[in-house]
Amino acid sequence: MLRRLLLLAAVALPGHAIAQSYPSKPVNLIVGTPPAGAVDAYARTIGEHMARTLGQQVVIDNKPGANGNISADYAVRAAPDGYTVWVGTQSMTEINPSVFAKLHWSMKDFVPVIKGVEAPLVLVAHAGTGANTLAGLAAWLKANPDKASYASFSPGTPSHFLGHQLGERLGISLTHVPFKGSAPQVQSLVGGHVWFGFSQFQTTLSHIQAGRLVAIATTGAKRWRQLPEVPTFAELGYPELSATIWFGLFARAGTVPEVLAKLADAATKAHADPAVVKRLEGLGFDVPATVEPRFSAEIRAGAERWTKQVKATGFKATD
């Protein structure tokens, strides 16, 4: 019996020692979008607070491309030691597995830590269309078929599939113009290179307020607090265009439970801090701070919904 107890203690000791010293170096938040976008803003806000709790620097490492798969690949190759944390999003976790045929990672490689923020999307049009309602935008598109293109912030995201669904509902053939992130998408919309699209509040609100873009409708269950005069798609009779996007934190599967607990504690405290919540809400987010096991259940439900939409469009990503 004594020999068995000593053996068990020897096996447990490395994990215990790791947990005791964690964190002894900077923690990296891996962001799969370019700087200045909505995901980046979230990560920097949360990382700043987490650094104070952990007593170590939290470094934001942007690795954009392939709708977040490059960042996921990088995170999967890292050791499960709590020093590499993936900033996953709704489209990366719920949609990518059904649109990319050859992923080098799966959700089994990650442990959900916290669903940090959530927000609807907003359908915006360039002010040059003269449209301020969905009916007005539809009329403009029918009168200008050569300009019937919509911008998404990445292929295989809700902004892509919602645009496809909108075209079907309006009976208008729309051309999809994808971008690599919300920041370049909005730059193109403001510049009039593409005339409308589903975008994130965090990158469009200032342009809406300045009159450069016009908010047509939002995809939430209720009107968004920052644009109370703008109707939801459900109000307009298009409930199937209701959707939200979210961002959250994920650790590598196999991370020592004690380390995972410290990481989760720092993340939870960050999302509960009134100053952080105020800042994130000011950026256009709700802060649900959903943790396990509900977080995993919501990911599974979302994946079921978007898998059906992916099949309906026939979309397949190539990289």
VOMAR-898620 format. One record per residue (C-alpha): residue in one letter; x, y, z. Coordinates in pm, whole numbers. Each point is the difference from the previous one (the first is absolute). Layout:
+----+--------+--------+--------+
| aa |   east |  north |     up |
+----+--------+--------+--------+
|  A |      X |      Y |      Z |
...
+----+--------+--------+--------+
END
This chain:
+----+--------+--------+--------+
| aa |   east |  north |     up |
+----+--------+--------+--------+
|  M |      0 |      0 |      0 |
|  L |    280 |    243 |     93 |
|  R |    178 |    -70 |   -329 |
|  R |   -321 |     71 |   -192 |
|  L |    -56 |    330 |    180 |
|  L |    358 |    107 |    -69 |
|  L |    -47 |    -84 |   -367 |
|  L |   -319 |    203 |    -21 |
|  A |    170 |    293 |    172 |
|  A |    289 |    -13 |   -245 |
|  V |   -242 |      7 |   -296 |
|  A |   -195 |    293 |    147 |
|  L |    305 |    202 |     99 |
|  P |     90 |    144 |   -345 |
|  G |   -352 |    135 |    -50 |
|  H |     -8 |    137 |    353 |
|  A |    336 |    169 |    -47 |
|  I |   -114 |    157 |   -329 |
|  A |   -315 |    129 |    166 |
|  Q |    194 |    144 |    293 |
|  S |    231 |    203 |   -225 |
|  Y |   -260 |    105 |   -259 |
|  P |     34 |    252 |   -146 |
|  S |    376 |     50 |      6 |
|  K |     20 |    167 |   -343 |
|  P |   -226 |    204 |   -235 |
|  V |   -330 |   -149 |   -115 |
|  N |    -80 |     29 |   -372 |
|  L |   -351 |     68 |   -132 |
|  I |     -8 |   -125 |   -360 |
|  V |   -234 |    215 |   -212 |
|  G |   -101 |   -126 |   -345 |
|  T |    -80 |    342 |   -147 |
|  P |    207 |    310 |    -87 |
|  P |     62 |    280 |    251 |
|  A |   -263 |    274 |     36 |
|  G |   -294 |   -234 |    -54 |
|  A |   -272 |   -101 |    246 |
|  V |    169 |   -322 |    120 |
|  D |    326 |    182 |     55 |
|  A |   -173 |    273 |    204 |
|  Y |   -163 |   -264 |    219 |
|  A |    323 |   -189 |     57 |
|  R |    194 |    311 |     96 |
|  T |   -267 |    112 |    244 |
|  I |    -16 |   -338 |    172 |
|  G |    374 |    -62 |    -15 |
|  E |     79 |    324 |    180 |
|  H |   -213 |   -102 |    299 |
|  M |    113 |   -363 |      2 |
|  A |    362 |    113 |     16 |
|  R |    -68 |    171 |    332 |
|  T |   -166 |   -310 |    146 |
|  L |    266 |   -241 |   -125 |
|  G |    290 |    224 |     87 |
|  Q |    151 |    -54 |   -344 |
|  Q |    -10 |    179 |   -332 |
|  V |   -276 |   -112 |   -239 |
|  V |    120 |     34 |   -359 |
|  I |   -241 |     37 |   -293 |
|  D |    130 |   -203 |   -294 |
|  N |   -192 |     64 |   -324 |
|  K |     11 |   -289 |   -247 |
|  P |   -269 |     79 |   -260 |
|  G |   -100 |   -214 |   -295 |
|  A |   -226 |   -286 |   -111 |
|  N |   -286 |    123 |    220 |
|  G |    195 |    -67 |    318 |
|  N |    144 |   -337 |    -96 |
|  I |    356 |    132 |     -4 |
|  S |    -40 |    116 |    359 |
|  A |   -163 |   -329 |    102 |
|  D |    280 |   -200 |   -165 |
|  Y |    256 |    204 |    190 |
|  A |   -179 |    -46 |    330 |
|  V |    -37 |   -375 |    -53 |
|  R |    375 |    -38 |    -51 |
|  A |     73 |    175 |    330 |
|  A |     52 |   -191 |    322 |
|  P |   -310 |    -44 |    219 |
|  D |    154 |    205 |    278 |
|  G |   -231 |    301 |     24 |
|  Y |    244 |    240 |   -169 |
|  T |   -173 |    -10 |   -339 |
|  V |   -369 |     95 |      2 |
|  W |   -204 |      4 |   -319 |
|  V |   -252 |    280 |    -51 |
|  G |   -268 |   -197 |   -183 |
|  T |   -309 |    142 |   -165 |
|  Q |   -345 |   -119 |    -97 |
|  S |     95 |    -50 |   -365 |
|  M |    329 |   -175 |     78 |
|  T |   -153 |   -251 |    238 |
|  E |   -353 |    -48 |   -133 |
|  I |     50 |     40 |   -377 |
|  N |    359 |    -84 |    -95 |
|  P |    -31 |   -374 |     72 |
|  S |   -274 |    -31 |   -263 |
|  V |    154 |    219 |   -274 |
|  F |    367 |   -100 |      9 |
|  A |     58 |   -352 |   -127 |
|  K |    352 |    -40 |    140 |
|  L |     28 |    172 |    335 |
|  H |    316 |    -72 |    199 |
|  W |   -188 |     51 |    326 |
|  S |   -336 |    -79 |    155 |
|  M |   -199 |    124 |    296 |
|  K |    120 |   -307 |    188 |
|  D |    343 |    168 |      7 |
|  F |   -134 |    282 |    216 |
|  V |   -167 |     53 |    336 |
|  P |   -254 |    286 |      5 |
|  V |     86 |    246 |    276 |
|  I |   -249 |    285 |    -40 |
|  K |   -236 |    145 |   -259 |
|  G |     92 |    360 |     63 |
|  V |   -203 |    227 |   -224 |
|  E |   -291 |    -24 |   -240 |
|  A |   -169 |    237 |   -244 |
|  P |   -233 |      4 |   -298 |
|  L |    115 |    109 |   -344 |
|  V |   -132 |    301 |   -184 |
|  L |    -85 |     22 |   -369 |
|  V |    152 |    323 |   -125 |
|  A |     -9 |    174 |   -336 |
|  H |    220 |    272 |   -141 |
|  A |   -166 |    340 |     28 |
|  G |     28 |     33 |   -377 |
|  T |   -275 |   -254 |    -50 |
|  G |   -250 |    243 |    147 |
|  A |   -164 |   -293 |    179 |
|  N |    -95 |     11 |    367 |
|  T |   -242 |   -294 |      9 |
|  L |     18 |   -360 |   -119 |
|  A |   -264 |     70 |   -265 |
|  G |    200 |    300 |   -117 |
|  L |    319 |   -205 |    -23 |
|  A |   -179 |   -274 |   -194 |
|  A |   -135 |    256 |   -247 |
|  W |    348 |    152 |    -46 |
|  L |    157 |   -342 |    -61 |
|  K |   -263 |    -90 |   -260 |
|  A |     61 |    332 |   -174 |
|  N |    379 |    -49 |     16 |
|  P |     67 |   -370 |    -67 |
|  D |    363 |     77 |    -86 |
|  K |     50 |    113 |    362 |
|  A |   -184 |   -290 |    163 |
|  S |    300 |   -120 |    202 |
|  Y |     24 |    -42 |    374 |
|  A |    306 |      3 |    224 |
|  S |     67 |   -256 |    271 |
|  F |    273 |     20 |    263 |
|  S |    112 |   -349 |   -106 |
|  P |   -133 |   -287 |   -209 |
|  G |   -175 |   -267 |    201 |
|  T |   -122 |    241 |    269 |
|  P |   -352 |    117 |     91 |
|  S |     63 |    318 |   -203 |
|  H |     48 |   -225 |   -304 |
|  F |   -296 |   -233 |     52 |
|  L |   -241 |    272 |    112 |
|  G |     76 |    191 |   -320 |
|  H |    -75 |   -312 |   -202 |
|  Q |   -328 |    -51 |    186 |
|  L |    -97 |    364 |    -49 |
|  G |     49 |    -26 |   -374 |
|  E |   -221 |   -308 |    -11 |
|  R |   -275 |    170 |    200 |
|  L |     11 |    314 |   -213 |
|  G |     18 |   -198 |   -324 |
|  I |    318 |    182 |   -104 |
|  S |    318 |   -162 |   -126 |
|  L |    278 |    132 |    223 |
|  T |    376 |    -34 |    -43 |
|  H |    198 |    -79 |    313 |
|  V |    316 |    207 |     58 |
|  P |    196 |   -141 |    298 |
|  F |    260 |    184 |    207 |
|  K |    257 |   -109 |    258 |
|  G |   -148 |    155 |    309 |
|  S |   -258 |    258 |    104 |
|  A |    237 |    296 |    -29 |
|  P |     75 |    -45 |   -374 |
|  Q |   -365 |    -85 |    -65 |
|  V |   -114 |    330 |    147 |
|  Q |    273 |    194 |   -179 |
|  S |   -136 |   -132 |   -329 |
|  L |   -359 |     81 |     96 |
|  V |     89 |    354 |    102 |
|  G |    197 |     46 |   -320 |
|  G |   -294 |   -115 |   -213 |
|  H |    195 |   -290 |   -152 |
|  V |   -275 |   -234 |    116 |
|  W |   -339 |    151 |     73 |
|  F |   -142 |   -196 |    292 |
|  G |     58 |   -289 |    236 |
|  F |    -57 |   -154 |    340 |
|  S |    260 |    143 |    232 |
|  Q |     98 |     26 |    366 |
|  F |   -113 |    294 |    211 |
|  Q |    348 |     40 |    142 |
|  T |    143 |    109 |   -335 |
|  T |   -303 |    169 |   -160 |
|  L |   -165 |    202 |    275 |
|  S |    219 |    311 |    -35 |
|  H |    -60 |      0 |   -377 |
|  I |   -376 |    -37 |     53 |
|  Q |      2 |    289 |    244 |
|  A |    200 |    211 |   -246 |
|  G |   -245 |    -74 |   -283 |
|  R |    248 |   -184 |   -220 |
|  L |   -190 |   -326 |     40 |
|  V |   -373 |    -54 |     55 |
|  A |   -127 |   -265 |    241 |
|  I |   -282 |   -192 |   -167 |
|  A |    -82 |   -274 |    253 |
|  T |    160 |   -201 |    279 |
|  T |     14 |   -375 |     53 |
|  G |    -71 |    -12 |    376 |
|  A |   -305 |   -121 |    186 |
|  K |    -76 |    359 |     97 |
|  R |    102 |    347 |   -113 |
|  W |    359 |     81 |     82 |
|  R |     47 |    256 |    276 |
|  Q |    243 |    212 |   -202 |
|  L |   -238 |     22 |   -299 |
|  P |   -349 |    -14 |    153 |
|  E |   -161 |    152 |   -310 |
|  V |    121 |   -285 |   -226 |
|  P |   -239 |   -298 |    -30 |
|  T |     97 |   -365 |     33 |
|  F |    -40 |   -241 |   -290 |
|  A |   -257 |   -189 |    206 |
|  E |   -209 |    317 |     20 |
|  L |     20 |     33 |   -377 |
|  G |   -124 |   -355 |    -52 |
|  Y |    336 |   -173 |    -50 |
|  P |     57 |   -197 |    323 |
|  E |    235 |   -243 |   -176 |
|  L |    249 |    287 |    -32 |
|  S |     31 |     24 |    379 |
|  A |    349 |    -86 |    128 |
|  T |    270 |    111 |    240 |
|  I |    376 |    -28 |     -3 |
|  W |    214 |    -63 |    307 |
|  F |    365 |    -13 |    109 |
|  G |    148 |   -207 |    281 |
|  L |    308 |   -164 |    145 |
|  F |    118 |   -358 |    -45 |
|  A |    285 |   -194 |    159 |
|  R |    171 |   -305 |   -146 |
|  A |   -151 |   -334 |     86 |
|  G |    220 |   -176 |    251 |
|  T |     79 |    312 |    201 |
|  V |     58 |    -85 |    367 |
|  P |   -331 |     62 |    185 |
|  E |    165 |    227 |    257 |
|  V |    150 |    216 |   -276 |
|  L |   -332 |      5 |   -183 |
|  A |   -168 |    113 |    323 |
|  K |    243 |    291 |     39 |
|  L |    -52 |    102 |   -361 |
|  A |   -379 |    -23 |     32 |
|  D |     11 |    201 |    323 |
|  A |    193 |    282 |   -169 |
|  A |   -237 |     -3 |   -298 |
|  T |   -311 |      0 |    220 |
|  K |    128 |    289 |    209 |
|  A |     78 |    200 |   -314 |
|  H |   -351 |    -45 |   -140 |
|  A |   -158 |     82 |    336 |
|  D |    189 |    325 |     58 |
|  P |   -247 |    292 |    -37 |
|  A |    261 |    214 |   -179 |
|  V |     70 |   -276 |   -253 |
|  V |   -371 |    -68 |    -52 |
|  K |    -63 |    371 |    -59 |
|  R |    282 |     15 |   -251 |
|  L |   -117 |   -309 |   -188 |
|  E |   -360 |    118 |     -4 |
|  G |    126 |    333 |   -133 |
|  L |    161 |   -194 |   -285 |
|  G |   -340 |   -149 |    -82 |
|  F |     14 |   -334 |    182 |
|  D |   -213 |   -177 |    256 |
|  V |    211 |   -181 |    260 |
|  P |   -167 |   -336 |     79 |
|  A |    319 |   -151 |    153 |
|  T |   -137 |   -351 |    -59 |
|  V |    210 |   -285 |    140 |
|  E |    -13 |   -379 |     -4 |
|  P |   -203 |   -210 |    -53 |
|  R |   -244 |    245 |   -159 |
|  F |    266 |    148 |   -229 |
|  S |     66 |   -337 |   -168 |
|  A |   -374 |    -66 |    -34 |
|  E |    -49 |    333 |   -180 |
|  I |    285 |    -78 |   -239 |
|  R |   -158 |   -335 |    -89 |
|  A |   -341 |    162 |    -60 |
|  G |    153 |    272 |   -218 |
|  A |    194 |   -256 |   -203 |
|  E |   -323 |   -187 |    -79 |
|  R |   -165 |    318 |   -127 |
|  W |    287 |    114 |   -222 |
|  T |     73 |   -347 |   -138 |
|  K |   -349 |      3 |   -153 |
|  Q |     61 |    342 |   -155 |
|  V |    339 |   -105 |   -137 |
|  K |   -160 |   -300 |   -168 |
|  A |   -276 |    220 |   -145 |
|  T |    251 |    234 |   -164 |
|  G |    238 |   -274 |   -110 |
|  F |    293 |    212 |    121 |
|  K |    335 |   -169 |     57 |
|  A |    319 |    178 |     98 |
|  T |    324 |   -101 |   -171 |
|  D |    261 |    106 |    254 |
+----+--------+--------+--------+
END
